[in-house]
């Protein structure tokens, strides 16, 4: 796992989830946001599972860019029962490139259960958000809101048969 910059380390039962960025050798201006679960073993740390994506970047430099393109999302499925073993996933995570977005909500479209994302703000020019979800692969609506609760953008996320991939979106504003 190559890492250019660690954004956040989240301690979990039996390991950590590391949010980090790396940069393509062909495009140093475009980060690839990663979330990786690494577990502690008797022999040291061992990578278990994770993934990443390169979001559209950078909305601050392109005023014509659609507001819905100023944030990204990716679904990481549960690894229980796979060759990867147990991890804290499923999880949805992404990057925010617009300071107006203050809140991300994921709604399970089958159960209508809402999950409020944790947003990691730091000394970087973007934010990282994540939310751990329960259950099996379901469809979600993901909503980006401002600090007043106004919906700025929303997308539908299809997770059926996901391995690890950037989500497929339909809809949006």
Residue pairs with C-beta under 8 A, 6 or more apart in sequence:
1 34
1 36
1 47
1 50
2 22
3 18
3 20
3 22
3 34
4 20
4 21
4 22
4 23
4 31
5 20
5 21
5 22
5 124
6 18
6 19
6 20
7 19
7 20
7 21
7 33
7 120
7 122
7 124
7 128
8 18
8 19
8 120
8 122
8 128
9 16
9 17
9 18
9 19
10 16
10 17
10 18
10 19
10 130
12 37
12 88
13 88
14 39
14 40
14 86
15 37
15 38
15 39
15 40
15 45
15 48
15 87
15 88
16 37
16 38
17 35
17 36
17 37
17 38
17 50
17 88
17 91
17 130
18 34
18 35
18 36
18 37
18 38
18 50
19 33
19 34
19 35
19 93
19 120
19 128
19 130
20 33
20 34
20 36
21 31
21 32
21 33
21 34
21 124
22 31
22 32
22 34
22 52
23 29
23 30
23 31
23 32
24 30
24 32
24 54
29 57
29 58
30 54
30 57
31 54
31 55
31 57
31 95
31 126
32 52
32 53
32 54
33 52
33 53
33 54
33 55
33 72
33 74
33 93
33 94
33 95
33 128
34 50
34 51
34 52
35 50
35 51
35 52
35 74
35 76
35 91
35 93
35 130
36 47
36 48
36 49
36 50
36 51
37 47
37 48
37 49
37 50
37 87
37 88
37 89
38 45
38 46
38 47
38 48
39 45
39 46
39 48
39 87
48 79
48 84
48 85
48 87
49 76
49 79
49 84
49 87
49 89
49 164
50 76
50 164
51 74
51 76
51 164
51 165
52 74
53 72
53 74
53 94
53 166
55 71
55 72
55 94
55 95
55 97
56 65
56 69
56 70
56 72
56 97
57 97
57 126
58 97
58 125
59 65
59 67
59 69
59 70
59 97
59 98
60 97
60 98
60 125
66 172
67 98
67 152
67 153
67 173
68 153
68 155
68 172
68 173
70 96
70 97
70 98
70 101
70 153
71 94
71 95
71 96
71 97
71 98
71 101
71 104
71 129
71 144
71 153
72 94
72 95
72 166
73 92
73 93
73 94
73 142
73 155
73 157
73 166
73 167
73 169
74 92
74 93
74 94
74 164
74 165
74 166
74 167
75 90
75 91
75 92
75 140
75 157
75 159
75 162
75 164
75 165
75 167
76 89
76 90
76 91
76 92
76 93
76 164
77 89
77 90
77 137
77 159
77 162
77 163
77 164
78 87
78 89
78 90
78 136
79 85
79 86
79 87
79 89
80 86
80 87
88 132
89 132
90 132
90 133
90 134
90 135
90 137
90 159
91 130
91 131
91 132
91 133
92 106
92 115
92 117
92 130
92 131
92 133
92 140
92 142
92 157
92 167
93 128
93 129
93 130
93 131
94 104
94 128
94 129
94 130
95 126
95 127
95 128
95 129
96 104
96 119
96 126
96 127
96 128
96 129
96 144
97 125
97 126
98 152
100 146
100 152
101 127
101 144
101 145
101 146
101 152
101 153
102 119
102 145
102 146
102 147
103 116
103 117
103 119
103 144
103 145
103 146
103 147
103 149
104 116
104 117
104 119
104 129
104 131
104 142
104 143
104 144
104 145
105 114
105 115
105 116
105 117
105 142
105 143
105 145
106 114
106 115
106 117
106 131
106 133
106 140
106 141
106 142
106 143
106 157
107 113
107 114
107 115
107 140
107 141
107 142
107 143
108 114
108 115
108 133
108 135
108 138
108 139
108 140
109 138
109 139
109 140
109 141
109 156
110 138
110 139
111 135
111 138
113 134
115 131
115 132
115 133
116 131
117 129
117 130
117 131
118 129
118 130
118 131
119 127
119 128
119 129
120 127
120 128
120 129
120 130
121 127
133 140
137 159
137 160
137 161
137 162
138 159
139 156
139 157
139 158
139 159
139 160
140 156
140 157
140 159
141 154
141 155
141 156
141 157
142 154
142 155
142 156
142 157
143 151
143 153
143 154
144 151
144 152
144 153
144 154
145 151
145 152
146 152
151 173
152 173
153 172
153 173
154 171
154 172
154 173
155 167
155 169
155 170
155 171
155 172
156 169
156 170
156 171
157 167
157 168
157 169
158 167
158 168
158 170
159 167
